[in-house]
Amino acid sequence: MVHLSIDIETYSSVDLKKSGLYKYVQSPDFQILLFAYSWDGEPVRVIDLAQGEEIPGHVLLALNDPYVIKHAYNASFEWYSLNKFWQSPIDQWRCTMMHGLYCGYTAGLGPTGEALGIPQDKRKLGTGGALIRTFCLPTKPSKTNGQRIRTLPHHEPEKWQLFKEYCAGDVVAEMEILNRLSVFPVPDQEQWLWQLDQHINAYGVAVDRDVIDGALAIDEQISAELMQEAVRLSGLNNPKSVQQLTKWLTAELEEEVDNLRKDTVSKLIDKVDEGNVKRVLEIRQELSKTSVKKYAAMRQAVCDDGRIRGLLQFYGANRTGRWAGRLVQIHNLPRNKDGFPLDLARNLVKARNVAALKLIFGNIPDTLSQLIRTAFVPSPGNVMRVADFSAIEARVIAWLAGEQWRLEVFKTHGKIYEASASQMFGIPIEEIGKGSDLRQRGKVAELALGYQGGPGALIAMGALDMGLTEDELPDIVLRWRNANRRIVDLWYSLENAVLEVMRTGQAVGIRGMIIARESHHGTQQDFLTIQLPSGRKLFYARPHLAQNDFGKEALHYWGVDQKTKKWGTMSTYGGRLVENVVQAIARDCLAVSLGRLTSAGYLTVFHVHDEAVADVPDGFETVDHMTEIMGAPIPWAPGLPLGAAGFDTNYYLKD
């Protein structure tokens, strides 16, 4: 095989960050400015397309040559951009960014090079941001720039020369990253899955523009009305100002109000009497519904054909390999309430009938929030088929730990909350009803305690809001752990296995997984790896042992902190390691299902954690057919009791 490394620089009047790759490239004024390439690590050549140079014929032929593997950092961009003008099948491409994410590194060509310890002369040049703003984005007309709407090479010839050097430098940096990672290859199955992900993203999902436009128009009107009401009630000139409103509330309540976080506002609303203060707080709560902003994100991202593309980021959560949401962030859409009349609400929003919405629903921001999912619709003549795994993480952890009573629950009635409460409190499961206090305790324990959580995890999961007291929480933790001794054993077994590997350097097998220390002196790479039952590996970069915050020896590694989003050293423990592998195995189950659904003729438009959403012709197979595919046994997970449920719908919703 011959390897061709590529980087391009482009222009489009569409905002790439807000609208996404696909709308950006589909813009009529999209243009490839520079094409930089290298054959098998040879010196980089830059083709100046903006100034009339042409890509050599043999390079163009290579774009469609199966014996030439094309490499790029964030290859989705190069692949889709080049395919606007030349054919280049996705199965001939390899993404170095995905390779880095697979190996536990961060995204971004510059940050990845820094994390890998690449020499400065082979890293991404730091001048790129300003040059991209100069040549790749529209320019605001002014007297000083001659009222032009974009900057061309002849306007800034010296900067243009720097831009060409920058483009060449990206190819050098990409090749060096690839060289460092090449001894830790991406498995063929993951490469195939990345290719499937490109097809899913490029196909996209249809949206109902009437719902989107109606919701935004109504939100604008209601927000203005609520602001006017808040001004009248409070006397403030800007009730949205945190500083102004906290000062006013402190004076009115005669107690210190130091923040306006969502939970703080909710608690204040519950404690104050009816009156101006309560109403102003309610208005604050309604105006702060950030979910309505998703309609604006949809409008920004929708392509001319009424589809939104690029909603998923492959390996977006690189600790587990799960997908992440992009643009509209489909992974955190508000839920629609049971029994809510979605059809009626959608029709009123489309008609922009504010009066009827107020009369029937009262709280319009909440109504708009519940309708966000329904803006995603099937293609004309099709239905949207939605199916999701039932309690996938609870099933995986039971299977991995060998917790037999839980496995029997999932093989039979599946009522894990009731069964957990029965085990914890010694009450027959038949006596634990759906709305009972014991079921609530079983539910919060199941949601909070599987990964070594304690009373704090119960509180974070809403235990106090359910009426439990802090004094009751330690007993719930103890009862759950006593009822799930094999899961508790799994936390400590996995932690001890990791510590043993770090101390001895010898690989350890545990529960169908292999934990090992993998290093390569020549490329200066060092990982602790956990090979999952699927064969995929989780990577912990630059591992070392050190004391944690509790004075205990623990695994430390380098990764991206989920709170700060910065690359740095992190520590972990048994429960967190179990969480990583359980979520990773659940992700691999979804990956298997996506492949099986594709083979069965389903066209997946997006998926969310444990749920797959397909765009199917009306009458194509049945819902049971799709759920049977998702619930079918997986060869590398013998005995894992998978189950799925689904439904057909004319718009996306949470059943």
Long-range contacts (C-beta under 8 A, 24 or more apart in sequence): 1-67, 1-68, 1-69, 2-39, 2-40, 2-62, 2-67, 2-68, 2-69, 3-39, 3-40, 3-41, 3-68, 3-69, 3-71, 4-37, 4-38, 4-39, 4-59, 4-62, 4-68, 4-69, 4-70, 4-71, 5-37, 5-38, 5-41, 5-70, 5-71, 5-72, 5-171, 5-174, 5-175, 5-178, 6-35, 6-36, 6-37, 6-70, 6-71, 6-72, 6-78, 6-82, 6-171, 7-36, 7-37, 7-72, 7-73, 7-78, 7-167, 7-168, 7-170, 7-171, 7-174, 8-32, 8-33, 8-34, 8-35, 8-36, 8-77, 8-78, 8-81, 8-82, 8-167, 9-33, 9-34, 9-132, 9-135, 9-136, 9-163, 9-167, 10-81, 10-136, 11-135, 11-136, 11-137, 11-150, 12-136, 13-138, 15-300, 18-297, 18-300, 18-301, 18-327, 19-300, 19-301, 19-327, 20-301, 20-308, 20-309, 20-310, 20-326, 20-327, 21-76, 21-77, 21-80, 21-309, 21-310, 22-80, 22-201, 22-202, 22-204, 22-303, 22-309, 22-310, 23-301, 23-302, 23-303, 23-309, 25-80, 25-81, 25-84, 26-84, 26-303, 26-304, 30-81, 30-84, 32-81, 32-82, 32-85, 33-135, 33-136, 34-163, 34-164, 34-167, 36-164, 36-167, 36-168, 36-170, 36-171, 37-171, 38-171, 38-172, 38-175, 41-175, 41-179, 44-168, 44-171, 44-172, 45-168, 46-164, 46-167, 46-168, 48-153, 48-164, 50-152, 50-153, 51-153, 60-86, 63-87, 63-88, 64-88, 64-89, 64-92, 65-92, 66-91, 66-92, 68-92, 69-93, 69-94, 70-94, 71-96, 71-174, 71-175, 71-178, 72-96, 72-174, 73-97, 73-109, 73-112, 73-170, 73-173, 73-174, 73-177, 74-107, 74-109, 76-198, 76-201, 79-198, 80-198, 80-202, 90-195, 90-198, 90-199, 91-195, 93-195, 94-186, 94-191, 95-194, 96-174, 96-177, 96-178, 96-181, 98-186, 98-194, 98-314, 98-315, 99-177, 99-178, 99-181, 99-186, 100-177, 100-181, 101-315, 101-316, 101-318, 102-186, 102-190, 102-315, 102-318, 102-321, 102-539, 103-181, 103-184, 103-525, 103-527, 103-539, 103-541, 104-318, 104-319, 104-527, 104-538, 104-539, 104-540, 104-541, 104-557, 104-559, 105-318, 105-541, 106-318, 106-559, 106-560, 106-567, 107-318, 109-170, 109-173, 109-174, 109-177, 110-173, 111-567, 112-177, 113-173, 113-176, 113-177, 114-567, 115-541, 115-558, 115-567, 116-177, 116-180, 116-181, 116-524, 116-525, 117-524, 118-173, 118-176, 118-177, 118-180, 119-176, 122-172, 122-173, 122-176, 123-173, 123-176, 124-169, 124-170, 124-173, 125-165, 125-166, 125-169, 125-170, 127-162, 127-166, 128-166, 128-170, 131-159, 131-162, 131-163, 131-166, 134-159, 134-163, 135-159, 135-160, 135-163, 179-523, 180-523, 180-524, 180-525, 181-523, 181-525, 182-523, 183-520, 183-522, 183-523, 183-525, 184-518, 184-520, 184-525, 184-527, 184-539, 187-535, 187-536, 189-534, 189-535, 189-536, 189-591, 190-321, 190-536, 192-595, 193-314, 193-591, 193-594, 193-595, 194-314, 194-315, 196-594, 196-595, 196-598, 197-312, 197-314, 197-323, 200-312, 200-604, 200-605, 200-606, 200-607, 201-309, 201-310, 201-311, 201-312, 202-309, 203-307, 203-309, 203-603, 203-605, 204-303, 204-307, 204-308, 204-309, 204-310, 204-311, 204-605, 205-307, 205-308, 205-311, 205-376, 205-605, 205-606, 205-613, 205-615, 206-306, 206-307, 206-376, 206-377, 206-378, 206-379, 206-615, 207-298, 207-302, 207-306, 207-307, 207-308, 207-375, 207-376, 207-377, 208-346, 208-350, 208-374, 208-375, 208-376, 208-377, 208-651, 209-299, 209-302, 209-306, 210-350, 211-346, 211-349, 211-350, 211-371, 211-374, 211-375, 212-295, 212-298, 212-299, 212-302, 212-375, 213-299, 214-349, 214-350, 214-351, 214-352, 215-292, 215-295, 215-349, 215-368, 215-371, 215-375, 216-295, 216-296, 216-299, 217-352, 218-349, 218-352, 218-354, 218-357, 218-364, 218-368, 219-292, 219-295, 219-364, 219-365, 219-368, 221-354, 222-354, 222-364, 222-365, 223-287, 226-283, 226-286, 226-287, 227-287, 229-279, 229-283, 230-280, 230-283, 230-284, 233-276, 233-279, 233-280, 233-283, 234-276, 234-280, 239-280, 239-283, 239-284, 240-287, 245-280, 245-284, 248-280, 249-277, 249-280, 249-281, 252-276, 252-277, 253-277, 260-284, 262-288, 286-363, 286-364, 286-365, 286-366, 287-365, 289-365, 289-366, 289-368, 289-369, 291-333, 291-334, 291-368, 291-369, 291-372, 292-365, 292-368, 292-369, 292-372, 294-328, 294-329, 294-333, 294-372, 295-368, 295-372, 295-375, 297-327, 297-328, 297-329, 298-328, 298-375, 300-327, 301-327, 301-328, 311-606, 312-606, 312-607, 318-559, 318-560, 319-538, 319-559, 319-580, 320-538, 320-580, 320-583, 320-584, 320-587, 321-536, 321-538, 321-584, 321-587, 321-588, 322-583, 322-584, 322-587, 322-609, 323-587, 323-607, 325-608, 330-606, 330-608, 331-608, 331-609, 333-372, 333-373, 333-608, 334-369, 334-370, 334-372, 334-373, 335-370, 335-654, 336-370, 336-371, 336-373, 336-374, 336-653, 336-654, 337-370, 340-370, 342-370, 342-371, 342-374, 342-651, 342-653, 345-370, 345-371, 346-371, 346-374, 346-651, 373-651, 373-652, 373-653, 373-654, 374-651, 374-652, 374-653, 375-651, 375-652, 376-605, 376-606, 376-613, 376-651, 376-652, 377-650, 377-651, 377-652, 378-615, 378-616, 378-650, 378-651, 379-615, 381-617, 381-618, 382-615, 382-616, 382-617, 382-618, 383-616, 383-617, 383-618, 383-648, 383-649, 383-650, 384-605, 384-613, 384-614, 384-615, 384-616, 384-648, 384-649, 384-650, 384-651, 384-652, 385-602, 385-613, 385-614, 385-615, 385-616, 385-623, 385-626, 385-646, 385-647, 385-648, 385-649, 386-611, 386-612, 386-613, 386-614, 386-646, 386-647, 386-648, 386-649, 386-652, 386-653, 386-655, 387-611, 387-612, 387-614, 387-623, 387-626, 387-627, 387-630, 387-644, 387-645, 387-646, 387-647, 388-610, 388-611, 388-612, 388-630, 388-644, 388-645, 388-646, 389-586, 389-589, 389-590, 389-610, 389-611, 389-630, 389-642, 389-643, 389-644, 390-414, 390-643, 390-644, 390-645, 391-416, 391-643, 392-586, 392-589, 392-590, 392-610, 392-642, 393-450, 393-582, 393-583, 393-586, 394-446, 394-450, 395-640, 395-641, 395-642, 395-643, 396-582, 396-585, 396-586, 396-589, 396-640, 397-450, 397-487, 397-490, 397-578, 397-582, 398-487, 399-637, 399-639, 399-640, 399-641, 400-490, 400-511, 400-512, 400-578, 400-581, 400-582, 400-585, 401-484, 401-486, 401-487, 401-489, 401-490, 401-511, 402-486, 402-511, 403-484, 403-486, 403-487, 404-486, 406-484, 407-639, 407-641, 410-641, 410-643, 411-641, 414-643, 416-442, 416-446, 417-442, 417-443, 417-446, 418-442, 420-445, 420-446, 420-480, 420-483, 421-445, 423-483, 423-484, 424-476, 424-479, 424-480, 424-482, 424-483, 425-479, 437-467, 440-466, 441-468, 441-476, 444-468, 444-476, 445-476, 445-477, 445-479, 445-480, 449-476, 449-477, 449-480, 449-481, 450-487, 450-578, 450-579, 450-582, 451-491, 451-575, 451-576, 451-578, 451-579, 451-582, 452-491, 452-573, 452-574, 452-575, 452-576, 452-578, 453-477, 453-575, 487-578, 490-574, 490-578, 491-573, 491-574, 491-575, 491-577, 491-578, 492-574, 493-574, 494-574, 494-577, 494-578, 494-581, 495-555, 495-573, 495-574, 495-577, 496-574, 498-528, 498-555, 498-577, 499-545, 499-553, 499-555, 501-528, 502-528, 502-543, 502-544, 502-545, 502-555, 503-545, 513-581, 517-543, 528-555, 528-557, 530-577, 530-580, 530-581, 532-581, 532-584, 532-585, 532-588, 533-585, 533-588, 533-636, 533-637, 534-585, 534-588, 534-591, 534-592, 534-636, 534-637, 535-636, 536-584, 536-588, 538-580, 538-581, 538-584, 540-572, 546-571, 548-573, 585-637, 586-610, 589-634, 589-637, 589-640, 589-642, 592-634, 593-629, 593-630, 596-629, 596-630, 596-632, 597-626, 597-629, 597-630, 600-625, 600-629, 602-626, 613-652, 623-647, 623-648
